[in-house]
Amino acid sequence: MPEFDLIRKYFTRPGTRQDVILGVGDDAALLRVPPDQELVVCVDTLVSGVHFPADTPAQAVGHKALAVNLSDIAAMGATPAWATLALTLPEADEAWLAEFSEGFLGLARRYDVDLVGGDTTQGPLSVTVQVMGLVPRGQALRRAGARAGEGIYVTGTLGDAALGLRQWAHRGQGDGNTDWLVERLTHPSPRIEAGLALRGQARCAIDLSDGLLADLGHVLEASGVGATLQLSEMPLSEAFRALCGDAPDWGLALAGGDDYELLFTLPEGVAGLLRTCVPTPFNRIGTIDAEPGLRLLDDDGRPFSLLTPGYQHFT
């Protein structure tokens, strides 16, 4: 199938947003940004065999490619608006493309995101998505801003996707726990509503993509502070605990990556008020310290360490 026929058939849909002046089909998109808003832009590339197993269903690849970018938008406290897609394919497999576009565009519709442009090329399977969003001027959440004495919180549960990846090879003979964990890997839920609720309340935020320790480290560096975390406070799902038994795999929970939850800090007394307006459960896992460095304490209050702090490319 020729490139432009492919684009028209699988990725050209009537837009729903009034701020799209010109979308798919021209050299570039024309978008209207309100004068009282700031533009938030993020981009991620997913490569087959690196960011998802090569045999991942196409629908899941499409969903995840957009979801990981929406997670970045959520961490900024922004509202997603537009997306572009650069898709590299070994071949124009129409069945694969139909499923991929279903996953991508289905999630886009859920969050009122218009696909406004992109590119298709032939080569090893990779997906690059750029998402643009809007946030009121001066209100974006950033990594800098954490202050000593504040609580450290995370939405949802940790380590599910990493354990799901470990169980991937056994999914055909897995139980309900394995299936649920694999779903967390293939279909992450961007915490857009939580990010919007945190705007104006949280000091700072970041999404958890490379693992809790690695991503919290970015916050500590940007803010010039340290932190103490309690292992006993880490939120672990019932499925994670069922498969790990009495000895949780902290390497997966703290450094496995692909959680796509939000980590944020709050002044004392704010968390209780937020629980009524943040749709996703969240838990306190530690405290911001004035002293630099990251300290982990086990259930008995003794220092705990991991050899691997989180995922990094080229290492």
C-alpha positions in Angstrom: 0.0 0.0 0.0 1.5 3.4 -0.9 2.4 5.7 2.0 -0.3 8.3 1.5 -3.1 5.7 1.0 -1.9 4.2 4.3 -2.2 7.5 6.1 -5.6 8.3 4.6 -7.0 4.9 5.5 -5.7 4.4 9.0 -4.8 7.8 10.5 -7.0 10.5 8.8 -10.1 11.1 10.9 -12.4 14.1 11.4 -11.0 16.1 14.2 -13.2 17.2 17.2 -11.1 20.1 18.4 -12.0 23.7 17.4 -8.4 24.8 18.0 -7.0 22.8 15.0 -6.9 25.1 12.0 -5.2 22.6 9.8 -4.4 18.9 10.6 -3.3 15.8 8.7 -2.7 16.2 5.0 -0.5 19.3 4.7 3.2 20.1 5.2 2.5 21.0 8.8 -0.3 21.5 11.2 -1.8 24.9 12.2 -2.9 25.0 15.8 -4.5 27.8 17.9 -3.0 28.4 21.4 -5.1 30.5 23.7 -3.2 33.7 24.9 -3.6 32.8 28.6 -2.2 29.2 28.1 1.3 27.8 27.8 2.2 25.1 25.3 3.5 21.8 26.8 5.4 19.5 24.4 6.8 16.0 24.9 8.0 13.2 22.7 8.9 9.5 23.1 10.1 6.8 20.8 9.2 3.1 21.4 11.4 0.5 19.6 10.3 -3.1 19.2 12.4 -5.4 21.4 13.5 -2.5 23.6 10.3 -0.8 24.8 7.9 -3.6 24.1 8.3 -7.3 23.3 8.4 -8.0 19.5 5.2 -10.1 19.8 3.1 -7.4 21.5 -0.3 -7.1 19.9 -0.6 -4.1 17.5 -3.5 -2.6 19.5 -1.4 -2.5 22.6 1.6 -0.9 20.8 -0.7 1.9 19.6 -2.2 2.4 23.0 1.1 2.5 24.8 2.8 4.7 22.3 0.3 7.5 23.0 -0.2 6.6 26.7 3.5 7.1 27.7 3.4 10.6 26.2 0.1 11.4 27.9 1.8 10.4 31.2 4.4 13.1 30.6 1.6 15.6 30.0 -0.1 14.5 33.2 3.1 15.0 35.2 3.1 18.7 34.0 -0.5 19.2 35.2 -1.5 19.9 31.6 -4.5 19.1 29.4 -3.5 17.1 26.3 -4.7 18.5 23.0 -2.8 17.4 19.9 -0.5 14.6 18.8 1.9 13.7 15.9 2.9 10.2 14.9 6.1 9.0 13.1 5.7 5.3 12.4 8.4 3.1 10.9 7.2 -0.3 9.7 8.9 -3.3 8.2 6.0 -3.6 5.8 2.5 -2.2 5.3 0.6 -5.0 7.0 -3.0 -3.8 6.9 -4.3 -6.1 9.7 -1.5 -4.8 12.0 -2.2 -1.2 11.0 -5.9 -1.5 11.6 -5.3 -2.8 15.2 -2.5 -0.2 15.9 -4.7 2.7 14.8 -7.6 1.3 16.9 -5.3 1.4 20.0 -3.9 4.8 19.3 -7.0 6.6 18.1 -9.2 5.0 20.8 -7.0 6.4 23.5 -6.8 9.7 21.7 -10.6 10.0 21.6 -10.8 9.3 25.3 -8.7 12.3 26.1 -9.9 14.6 23.3 -6.6 14.5 21.5 -6.5 15.2 17.7 -3.8 13.5 15.6 -2.6 16.5 13.5 0.4 15.1 11.5 3.3 12.8 11.3 5.2 10.5 8.9 5.5 6.9 7.8 8.7 5.1 6.7 9.9 1.6 6.0 12.4 0.0 8.4 12.6 -1.8 11.8 9.4 -1.3 13.8 9.5 1.9 15.9 6.9 4.4 17.0 7.6 8.1 17.8 4.8 10.2 19.2 4.8 13.8 20.1 2.0 15.2 22.3 1.2 18.8 22.9 -1.0 20.1 25.7 -2.1 23.3 27.4 -1.6 24.6 30.9 -2.6 28.0 32.4 0.3 30.4 32.3 2.7 29.8 35.2 0.8 26.8 36.6 2.8 23.9 35.1 4.1 21.3 37.6 7.9 20.8 37.3 10.6 18.6 38.7 12.1 21.5 40.7 10.3 22.8 43.8 10.4 20.0 46.4 11.1 21.3 49.9 12.4 19.7 53.1 9.7 18.3 55.3 7.2 17.6 52.5 5.7 14.2 52.0 6.5 12.1 48.9 3.5 10.4 47.2 2.8 8.1 44.3 -0.4 7.2 42.6 -1.4 3.6 42.0 0.9 0.7 42.7 4.6 0.0 41.8 6.3 -2.8 39.9 3.3 -4.3 38.2 4.5 -3.7 34.6 8.0 -4.9 35.4 6.7 -8.1 36.9 4.3 -8.4 33.9 7.2 -8.3 31.6 9.0 -11.0 33.5 5.8 -13.1 33.3 5.3 -12.4 29.6 6.7 -15.7 28.4 4.2 -17.5 30.6 1.1 -15.5 29.8 -0.5 -18.3 27.8 -0.6 -20.4 30.9 -0.9 -17.7 33.4 -3.5 -17.1 36.0 -5.6 -14.0 36.6 -2.7 -12.3 38.4 -0.3 -12.7 35.5 -2.9 -11.5 33.0 -3.6 -8.4 35.1 0.1 -7.6 35.4 0.7 -8.0 31.6 -2.2 -5.6 31.1 -0.5 -3.1 33.2 2.6 -3.5 31.0 0.8 -3.2 27.6 -2.0 -0.7 28.5 -0.7 1.8 31.0 -3.3 4.4 32.3 -2.1 8.0 32.0 -3.0 9.8 35.1 -4.3 12.9 33.4 -7.1 13.6 35.9 -4.7 13.3 38.8 -2.3 15.7 37.2 -5.0 18.3 36.8 -6.1 17.9 40.4 -2.5 18.3 41.6 -2.0 21.6 39.8 -1.8 24.4 42.3 -1.4 21.9 45.2 1.7 19.8 44.6 5.1 21.4 44.8 6.5 19.3 41.9 5.7 16.1 40.0 7.3 13.5 37.6 5.9 10.4 35.9 7.5 7.1 36.7 8.9 5.6 33.5 12.4 4.4 34.4 11.6 3.3 37.9 10.8 5.0 41.2 14.5 5.5 42.4 15.7 6.8 39.0 12.8 9.3 38.6 12.8 10.5 42.2 16.5 11.1 41.7 15.7 13.6 39.0 13.4 15.5 41.3 16.0 15.5 44.1 18.7 16.8 41.8 16.4 19.5 40.3 15.2 20.6 43.7 18.6 20.4 45.5 17.2 18.2 48.3 17.4 14.6 49.5 14.8 12.0 50.6 14.1 9.1 52.9 11.8 6.3 51.7 10.1 3.6 53.8 9.9 0.2 52.1 6.9 -0.7 54.3 4.9 2.2 52.7 5.5 1.2 49.1 2.1 0.5 47.4 2.1 -3.0 45.9 -0.8 -4.6 44.1 -2.5 -7.8 45.3 -1.3 -9.5 42.0 2.3 -8.4 42.7 2.2 -9.7 46.2 0.5 -13.0 45.2 3.3 -13.8 42.7 6.2 -12.6 44.9 5.0 -14.2 48.1 6.4 -13.0 51.4 9.5 -11.5 49.9 8.6 -8.7 47.5 11.1 -8.2 44.6 12.2 -4.6 45.4 14.2 -4.4 42.3 11.0 -4.6 40.3 9.0 -2.3 42.5 11.7 0.4 42.9 13.6 0.2 39.7 11.7 -2.0 37.2 10.2 0.9 35.3 7.1 1.2 33.0 4.9 2.2 36.0 3.6 5.4 34.4 2.3 6.5 37.8 2.8 10.1 39.1 5.3 10.9 41.9 4.7 14.2 43.6 5.4 16.1 46.9 2.9 17.8 49.1 3.2 20.1 52.1 1.8 18.8 55.4 -2.0 18.9 55.6 -2.7 18.9 51.9 -3.0 15.2 51.2 -6.3 14.8 53.1 -8.0 17.5 51.1 -6.7 16.1 47.8 -8.1 12.6 48.4 -11.6 13.8 47.6 -10.7 15.2 44.2 -7.8 13.0 42.9 -9.6 10.0 41.2 -6.6 7.7 41.5 -5.6 6.3 45.0 -2.2 7.7 46.2 0.1 6.8 49.1 2.8 8.5 51.0 6.1 6.7 50.7 8.6 9.0 52.3 9.8 12.5 53.2 11.9 15.2 51.5 15.1 15.9 53.5 17.3 19.0 53.5 20.4 16.6 53.4 21.2 15.5 49.8 21.0 11.9 48.9 18.4 9.1 48.8 18.0 6.9 51.8 15.9 3.6 51.8 14.8 2.1 55.1 13.5 -1.4 55.5 10.7 -2.5 57.8 13.0 -2.4 60.8 14.3 1.0 60.0 17.7 -0.2 58.8 19.4 1.1 55.6 18.5 -0.8 52.4 20.2 -0.6 49.0 19.7 -1.8 45.5 22.5 -2.4 43.0 20.4 -1.1 40.0 18.7 2.3 40.5 16.6 2.2 37.3 16.6 1.7 33.6 19.0 3.6 31.4 19.7 3.4 27.7 23.4 2.8 26.7 24.3 1.1 30.0 
